[in-house]
Amino acid sequence: MNENYSYPLLDGLNDNEVIKLVTFFQQVEAAYERPNGVNRQAFINAYRTFTTMIPSKMEQKQLAAQFEERSGYSVYRVVKQSKQPGKNLKVNEA
């Protein structure tokens, strides 16, 4: 994991959208970093906001890939785990 990285952003986002995008990425980070992970519903809400705000699947995948490249954290793994039952999401790296 890279300790010093910047969040990937898209041109044309307003301040509120940037905050929502960063919040989503912070939820992904929390699933990896926090001892108990992140609240499943909070992550799902942030993910829904992300997909509504960035409706293009291609742009979603590009942002997720850039985030993983910079941070080492996989959006895909957290989204996949969010479909499993449980209160919290915790990604255990193998």
C-alpha positions in Angstrom: 0.0 0.0 0.0 1.2 3.4 -0.9 1.0 5.8 2.1 1.1 9.1 0.0 -1.3 9.2 -2.9 -3.9 11.4 -4.3 -7.5 10.5 -5.1 -8.3 10.2 -8.8 -10.8 12.9 -9.9 -12.7 13.8 -13.1 -12.6 17.3 -14.7 -15.8 19.2 -14.3 -16.8 18.0 -10.8 -18.1 20.6 -8.5 -16.9 20.8 -4.8 -19.9 18.8 -3.5 -19.2 16.0 -6.1 -15.5 15.9 -5.2 -16.4 15.5 -1.5 -18.8 12.6 -2.4 -16.1 10.9 -4.6 -13.5 11.3 -1.8 -15.9 9.9 0.7 -16.5 6.8 -1.5 -12.7 6.2 -1.7 -12.4 6.7 2.0 -15.0 4.0 2.6 -13.0 1.6 0.4 -9.9 2.5 2.4 -11.7 1.9 5.7 -12.7 -1.6 4.5 -9.0 -2.4 4.3 -7.5 -0.4 7.1 -10.0 -0.3 10.1 -9.8 -3.3 12.4 -13.6 -3.9 12.1 -13.8 -2.6 8.5 -16.5 -0.3 7.4 -20.3 -0.3 8.0 -21.8 -2.2 5.1 -24.8 0.1 4.6 -22.6 3.2 4.7 -20.4 1.7 2.0 -23.4 0.8 -0.1 -24.8 4.3 0.2 -21.4 5.8 -0.8 -21.2 3.4 -3.7 -24.7 4.3 -4.9 -23.8 8.0 -4.8 -20.7 7.2 -6.8 -22.6 5.3 -9.5 -25.3 7.9 -9.7 -22.8 10.8 -9.8 -20.6 9.0 -12.4 -23.1 7.1 -14.5 -20.6 6.0 -17.1 -19.4 2.4 -16.4 -16.2 3.2 -18.3 -15.4 6.2 -16.1 -16.3 4.3 -13.0 -13.8 1.5 -14.0 -11.2 4.1 -14.9 -11.5 5.8 -11.5 -11.4 2.5 -9.7 -8.4 1.4 -11.6 -6.6 4.7 -10.9 -7.4 4.4 -7.3 -6.2 0.8 -7.0 -3.0 1.7 -8.9 -2.3 4.6 -6.5 -3.5 3.1 -3.2 -3.3 -0.7 -3.6 -7.0 -0.9 -2.6 -9.5 -2.6 -4.9 -12.9 -1.1 -5.3 -14.0 -4.3 -7.0 -13.1 -6.4 -4.0 -15.1 -4.2 -1.6 -18.1 -4.0 -3.9 -18.0 -7.8 -4.3 -17.8 -8.3 -0.5 -20.7 -5.8 0.0 -23.0 -8.4 -1.6 -22.4 -10.8 1.2 -24.4 -10.7 4.4 -23.0 -9.0 7.5 -23.0 -5.6 9.2 -19.4 -4.7 8.4 -17.1 -5.1 5.4 -13.5 -6.0 6.1 -11.1 -6.9 3.3 -8.5 -9.3 4.5 -5.5 -9.2 2.2 -4.2 -12.6 1.4 
